[in-house]
Amino acid sequence: MSKHPKDRRRDWIHHAPGTNANRLERIEAYFAGNAYAMHRHDTYAIGTTLSGVQSFRYRGSECHSLPGGTIVLHPDEAHDGQAGTGDGFHYRMIYVEPALIQQILGGQPLPFVKHGLSADPRLHAATLALLQRMDGPMDALEEQDALFDLAHAMQVASGKPARSQRFDYLAAERAREYMHSDITDNINLEELAAHSGRDRWSLSRDFRLLFGTSPYRYLTMRRLDLVKKLLMDGYSLVDAALTAGFTDQSHMTKHFGKAFGLTPLHWLKMHGTKIRR
């Protein structure tokens, strides 16, 4: 499946081009040994191991992914990653915003797949549909159809049928959209509550249920997304940090490591990009 013959000599990572919406991240990578330190991000991480053994710690267990299965890591759950054998591991992964899943499921609690691994064939097929043609973007409608299949396959694989709960999806969505209006602004929960029409603690609870993380974590991750774009565009570490709304470079670097398990310098090196100091 890979078009990268260099994989067995050094670690590498390849980002597939995105659609115009650019809200779905697709990667292919190879690691010879340790890959990621313990970290957590506010997206689903869903993918498959192409070769080798992909080992990771997740929710107190040691997990081992082999070719043919599906990895499903829930938003905001800590995990790491390393090779389970001396041959390294080669994999493909998609990072999906919980908001995309919510738009499909219509305000249901996020699907949770126990243990981070699934042998469900429907889920595997839906995942592979989004992990094709890594050297070019997917057609927009094709991507949307594949996301629809993925969301419903995850719901089935979670083992819990859809059920009604008392929460306000529209209020949480208004709060999320408001954060996107200016991610560098110091928004507080009272401001989100006023904009959404929901009291702050109910909004905080609903946001976690519907989008998989807290409002603060969600805003921090959107700032880190901007940092990555700015670094790839040639910004220095300090300029990227300040432009994205962080207090300083150290503040950004700390959050970057917690979210991605890599320092910004290491992340750029894996992409073959030189960093401005």
C-alpha positions in Angstrom: 0.0 0.0 0.0 2.9 2.4 0.6 4.8 4.4 -2.0 7.7 5.0 0.5 10.5 2.5 0.1 12.7 4.2 2.6 10.7 3.1 5.6 13.1 0.5 7.1 16.0 2.8 7.7 14.6 5.8 9.5 11.4 7.2 11.0 9.2 9.2 8.6 5.7 10.6 8.4 3.7 11.6 5.4 0.6 13.8 5.5 -2.0 13.2 2.8 -3.3 16.3 1.1 -6.7 17.4 2.4 -10.0 18.5 0.9 -11.1 22.1 0.8 -12.7 21.6 4.2 -9.4 20.3 5.5 -10.9 19.0 8.7 -9.8 15.4 8.4 -6.1 14.7 8.9 -4.7 11.5 7.2 -1.1 10.3 7.8 1.1 7.4 6.9 4.2 6.7 9.0 6.9 4.3 9.9 8.8 4.1 13.2 11.7 1.7 14.0 11.4 1.9 17.8 9.8 4.4 20.1 7.4 6.7 18.3 5.4 8.9 20.7 5.6 9.7 24.4 2.4 9.6 26.4 0.1 12.3 25.0 -3.5 13.0 24.2 -5.4 15.0 21.6 -9.0 16.0 21.2 -9.6 14.1 18.0 -10.4 10.4 17.4 -7.3 8.6 16.1 -8.5 5.7 13.9 -6.3 3.6 11.7 -4.7 0.3 10.8 -1.2 -1.3 11.0 0.2 -2.2 7.6 3.2 -4.2 8.8 4.9 -5.0 12.1 3.5 -4.8 15.6 2.2 -1.3 16.7 2.2 -1.3 20.5 0.8 1.4 22.8 -0.3 2.0 26.3 -4.0 3.0 26.6 -6.4 3.2 29.6 -4.1 1.1 31.8 -3.4 -1.7 29.3 -0.7 -2.6 26.9 -2.2 -2.9 23.4 -0.7 -4.5 20.3 -2.1 -3.8 16.8 -1.5 -6.2 14.0 -2.4 -5.9 10.3 -6.1 -6.5 9.6 -7.5 -4.9 12.7 -8.5 -1.3 13.5 -7.2 1.1 16.1 -9.8 3.5 17.6 -8.4 5.8 20.3 -11.1 8.0 21.9 -10.6 11.8 22.1 -8.6 13.1 25.1 -7.4 9.6 26.2 -3.7 9.4 27.0 -1.6 6.9 24.9 1.9 6.4 23.6 3.3 4.4 20.7 6.3 2.1 20.0 7.3 -0.8 17.9 6.4 -4.2 19.4 9.3 -6.0 17.6 12.7 -5.1 16.2 11.2 -4.7 12.7 9.4 -1.5 13.5 5.9 -0.7 12.4 4.2 0.9 9.4 0.7 2.3 9.7 -1.9 4.7 8.4 -4.1 6.8 10.6 -6.9 9.4 10.4 -7.6 12.1 13.0 -11.3 12.9 13.0 -12.9 15.8 14.9 -15.7 14.7 17.2 -17.7 17.6 15.7 -17.7 15.7 12.3 -19.0 12.6 14.0 -21.7 14.7 15.8 -22.9 16.2 12.5 -23.6 12.6 11.3 -25.0 11.1 14.4 -27.1 14.1 15.3 -26.1 14.8 18.9 -25.6 11.3 20.2 -22.9 10.5 22.8 -19.6 9.8 21.1 -19.0 6.1 20.3 -16.4 4.5 22.5 -14.6 1.4 21.4 -13.2 -0.5 24.4 -9.5 -1.3 24.6 -8.7 0.8 21.6 -8.7 -2.1 19.2 -11.5 -3.7 17.1 -11.8 -6.7 14.9 -15.2 -5.5 13.5 -15.0 -6.0 9.7 -17.4 -3.2 8.9 -15.3 -0.7 10.9 -12.2 -1.9 9.2 -13.7 -1.4 5.8 -15.0 2.0 6.7 -11.5 3.0 7.9 -9.7 1.7 4.8 -12.1 3.8 2.6 -10.6 6.9 4.2 -7.0 5.7 4.0 -6.6 5.3 0.3 -4.8 7.5 -2.2 -2.5 9.0 0.4 -0.6 11.0 -2.3 -3.7 13.1 -3.2 -6.9 14.4 -1.7 -10.1 12.5 -1.8 -13.1 13.7 -3.7 -15.2 15.8 -1.3 -18.4 13.8 -1.7 -16.4 10.5 -1.5 -14.9 11.7 1.8 -18.3 12.7 3.2 -19.8 9.3 2.3 -16.9 7.5 3.9 -17.2 9.6 7.1 -20.9 8.7 7.3 -20.1 5.0 7.1 -17.3 5.4 9.6 -19.5 7.2 12.2 -22.2 4.5 12.0 -19.6 1.6 12.0 -18.1 3.1 15.2 -21.5 3.3 16.8 -22.1 -0.4 16.1 -18.6 -1.4 17.2 -19.0 0.5 20.4 -21.8 -2.0 21.3 -24.2 0.6 22.5 -27.3 1.6 20.5 -28.2 5.2 20.0 -30.2 6.6 23.0 -31.7 9.8 24.1 -30.1 12.0 26.8 -30.9 15.4 28.2 -28.4 17.7 26.6 -28.4 20.7 24.3 -26.4 20.0 21.2 -27.2 23.3 19.5 -25.9 25.3 22.4 -22.7 23.3 22.5 -22.3 23.7 18.7 -22.8 27.5 19.1 -20.1 27.6 21.7 -17.8 25.6 19.5 -18.4 27.9 16.5 -17.8 31.0 18.7 -14.4 29.7 19.7 -13.5 29.2 16.0 -14.4 32.9 15.3 -11.1 33.9 17.0 -9.0 31.1 18.5 -6.4 33.6 19.8 -8.8 35.4 22.0 -8.9 34.6 25.8 -12.4 33.3 25.9 -13.9 32.2 29.2 -16.7 29.8 30.1 -19.0 32.7 31.1 -18.6 34.2 27.6 -19.3 30.9 25.9 -22.4 30.4 28.1 -23.7 33.9 27.2 -23.2 33.2 23.5 -24.7 29.7 23.5 -27.7 30.4 25.7 -26.8 27.6 28.1 -25.6 27.9 31.7 -21.9 27.4 32.0 -21.7 24.1 33.9 -24.4 22.4 31.8 -22.6 23.7 28.7 -19.2 22.4 30.0 -20.8 18.9 30.7 -22.6 18.8 27.3 -19.4 19.9 25.4 -17.4 17.1 26.9 -20.1 14.5 26.1 -20.7 15.7 22.5 -17.1 16.7 21.5 -15.0 14.5 23.6 -13.0 17.1 25.5 -13.4 20.3 27.6 -13.9 23.7 26.0 -10.4 24.8 27.2 -8.7 21.7 25.7 -10.6 22.2 22.5 -9.5 25.8 22.1 -5.9 24.8 23.0 -5.9 22.1 20.3 -7.1 24.6 17.7 -4.3 26.9 18.6 -1.8 24.0 18.2 -3.3 23.2 14.8 -2.4 26.8 13.9 1.1 26.5 15.3 1.7 23.4 13.1 0.6 25.3 10.0 2.7 28.4 10.9 5.8 26.2 11.5 5.4 24.5 8.1 5.0 28.0 6.6 8.5 28.9 8.0 7.6 30.8 11.2 10.0 30.6 14.1 8.9 28.8 17.2 8.4 32.0 19.2 6.5 33.8 16.4 4.2 30.8 15.8 3.5 30.5 19.6 2.6 34.2 19.9 0.6 34.4 16.7 -1.5 31.4 17.8 -2.4 33.0 21.1 0.1 31.2 23.5 1.8 33.2 26.3 5.3 32.4 25.0 7.3 29.7 23.2 7.7 27.6 26.4 3.9 27.6 27.0 3.3 26.4 23.4 6.0 23.7 23.6 4.6 22.3 26.8 1.1 21.9 25.2 2.6 20.6 21.9 4.3 17.8 23.7 1.2 16.9 25.7 -0.9 16.8 22.6 1.4 15.1 20.1 4.0 13.3 22.1 6.8 15.1 20.2 8.6 18.4 20.6 8.0 20.9 17.8 11.6 20.5 16.6 11.3 16.7 16.3 7.9 17.1 14.6 9.4 19.4 12.0 12.5 17.2 11.5 10.2 14.2 10.7 8.7 16.3 8.0 12.1 17.2 6.6 11.5 20.9 7.4 14.2 23.2 8.8 13.2 25.4 11.7 13.8 29.1 12.2 14.9 29.8 15.8 
